[in-house]
Amino acid sequence: MATKREERKQRAEEHRVLHEHQRRKRRWRSRAAFVVGALALIAMGVLATRRKNGEESNGRVWSAAHGHWHDK
């Protein structure tokens, strides 16, 4: 039979292991969210840059003066 002190030590160790596991999960989630956010910003920047530079898109041309696409 375990003494109360041993039981408390065991519970404290279980709590510490659980806390460490939860901390690792939060860290992984925050890193994943950062990567997804960074990729989204890069994609938005690329798309915005392509449109502003007047590149052709399916036979259309960007008009900076009007701020929209025109047919060729």
C-alpha positions as CSV (number, residue, x, y, z in Angstrom):
1,M,0.0,0.0,0.0
2,A,1.3,3.4,-1.0
3,T,1.7,6.2,1.5
4,K,-0.1,9.5,1.0
5,R,3.2,11.1,0.1
6,E,3.9,8.6,-2.6
7,E,0.3,9.0,-4.0
8,R,0.8,12.8,-4.1
9,K,4.1,12.4,-5.9
10,Q,2.5,10.1,-8.4
11,R,-0.4,12.5,-9.0
12,A,2.0,15.4,-9.4
13,E,4.0,13.4,-11.9
14,E,0.9,12.5,-13.9
15,H,-0.2,16.2,-13.9
16,R,3.3,17.2,-15.1
17,V,3.2,14.7,-18.0
18,L,-0.3,15.8,-19.0
19,H,0.7,19.5,-18.8
20,E,3.8,18.8,-21.0
21,H,1.7,17.0,-23.6
22,Q,-0.9,19.8,-23.8
23,R,1.9,22.4,-24.1
24,R,3.5,20.4,-27.0
25,K,0.1,20.3,-28.7
26,R,-0.5,24.0,-28.3
27,R,3.0,24.7,-29.7
28,W,2.4,22.5,-32.7
29,R,-1.0,24.2,-33.4
30,S,0.5,27.7,-33.2
31,R,3.3,26.8,-35.6
32,A,0.9,25.2,-38.0
33,A,-1.4,28.3,-37.9
34,F,1.6,30.5,-38.5
35,V,2.7,28.5,-41.6
36,V,-0.9,28.5,-43.0
37,G,-1.2,32.2,-42.4
38,A,2.2,33.0,-44.0
39,L,1.3,30.9,-47.1
40,A,-2.1,32.7,-47.4
41,L,-0.4,36.1,-47.2
42,I,2.2,35.1,-49.9
43,A,-0.6,33.8,-52.2
44,M,-2.6,37.0,-51.8
45,G,0.5,39.1,-52.5
46,V,1.3,37.1,-55.6
47,L,-2.2,37.4,-56.9
48,A,-2.4,41.1,-56.2
49,T,0.9,41.7,-57.8
50,R,0.0,39.8,-61.0
51,R,-3.1,41.8,-61.4
52,K,-1.5,45.2,-60.8
53,N,1.3,44.6,-63.3
54,G,-1.2,44.2,-66.1
55,E,-0.3,40.7,-67.0
56,E,-2.7,39.0,-69.4
57,S,-5.3,36.6,-67.9
58,N,-7.4,34.6,-70.4
59,G,-7.2,37.2,-73.1
60,R,-7.8,40.1,-70.8
61,V,-5.6,43.1,-69.8
62,W,-5.5,44.9,-66.5
63,S,-6.4,48.6,-66.8
64,A,-4.7,50.6,-64.0
65,A,-6.6,53.7,-65.1
66,H,-9.9,52.1,-64.5
67,G,-8.9,49.5,-61.9
68,H,-10.4,46.5,-63.6
69,W,-9.9,44.0,-66.5
70,H,-10.6,44.8,-70.1
71,D,-10.9,42.5,-73.1
72,K,-8.1,42.9,-75.6
